[in-house]
Amino acid sequence: MPPVSTLPHLRRGLLGAVIALLLLVPACTSDDPSASQENAGTVSADSILAEAISAHGGQVIDTSVVAFTFRGARFRLFHDHGRFRYERAFIDTTGRRVRDVLSNDSLFRTVDGQVVDLTDDERGAVNTAVNSVAYFALLPYKLSDPAVNARRLGIDTVRGTPYHRVEVTFAQEGGGQDWQDRFVYWFNSSDRSMDFLAYAYGLGREEEPGHRFREAYNVRRVDGVRMADYLNFTDSTITPSTLESYPDRFGEASLEEVSRVELDSVDVRPTPR
């Protein structure tokens, strides 16, 4: 097309009228149900995560001890402005009192009050078991870690509500043993609540890979922290690379429920000084 200055006066006037009309019409995408709430195209993944962490009480968690019981074990998650200590206490099959402690710079186990030696494999198993429970229980709190790579994938509508879909992967450095796992989160476009998530695990490792889709229920506020239990689903037609398809299958009520993630006796208190 030639420069506007070379067009005849009539075409120049017509072009100006069209441009003026376009400026008066708000930009929108007919398939984007949240367009009336915000310009979804300008919302970054990092800002969505930051707002979600705040909406879930991240500023409270920063200086609190979050305690709960999960599948017979008592967890106590201490936080103090980036410093953490996670404890898991349970009775083993022989009746011994076991306590696992994981912090920024240490990991150890006591049995009946005595520190015991752990093999490298045992240390890895304890680290994964304790850290994974803490990670899921406090989501989306840990999504501010430097190893997180977040990417906004657009808007989905789940049960008539618009959600921002955000993919999270991890850098190898600082991403832990499961750094190759892939996560997709759905954050409510209005209040940034995290009501659904999907994840693929065992990628690039010896364990058999798999994937799950979780729906939050029994959502409650405990002293400023949003806590939830989850229904855990799977679907044989989904693959780790197609986790985004889970809401469609969820809407068809075709998912298989495999477990429930329930946190009992939740307690939130300021971190002791």
C-alpha positions, 0 to 999 in steps of 0.5 A: 500500500502507498503512503497515506500522503499519496492517496487522493483526498477522498480516500484519505478522508475515508481512511481517516473516518475508518481510523476514527471509528476504530478508535471509538470501538473498544478492542475485544475478542468474542471468545474471551469472556473476561474482556469486559473485566480486563484487557486479558492480553496485557496481563502477564503471568508473573502479575497473575501469580503475584496477585494470586499469592496475595489473594491466598494470604501469602503475606501471612504465610511469610511469617507464620507456622501453618500446621495440619494433619494429612493422611495420619501425619502432622505437618508444621510448616515454619516460614520467616521471610524466606527461611523455612523449616518443614516438620512431619511427625507420624507413628510408623508401622512398628509404633515408633515416633518418627519426625522428619525435619527439612529446612533451607540448609538441613535435613534429618530424621529422628526416631523416638527422639534420636537422630538416625542416619539416612542413606542418600536414597532415604534422604531423597525420599524424605525430601520429596515426600515432605516438600511435595506436601508443603508445596501443594498445601500452600499453593500458590505460595511457592510460585514466586520461587526464582526457579519458576518459569511462568507462561500465560496461556490465555483464558478458559471458561470453567463452569461458566467462570473465566479463568486465566490459564498459566503454565509453570515449569522449573529451571533445573537449577533450584527446581528440585528433583522433579524440575521437569514436571509440568503444571497448569493452573487456573486462576479466577479472573476476578479474585485470582483464586486458584480453583483448579490445577493439572500437573504431569509428574515423573517426566525425565525420571525412572518412575512411571510418568502420570498426570492429575487434575485437581478441583478445590473444595472445602475452601476456607480461610484460616487466620488470613490464609486460604486453604482447600481440599482437592478432588484428584482426577485423571483421564487416560485420553490426556497426556503431559503435553495436553494438560490444557484439555482437562477443563473440557473433559471436566465439563463433560463429567468424564474424569476418573476420581482417584483420590481426595487430598484432605487437610485436617485440623488446620492451624495458622499462628505467627512464627515464634521469635 
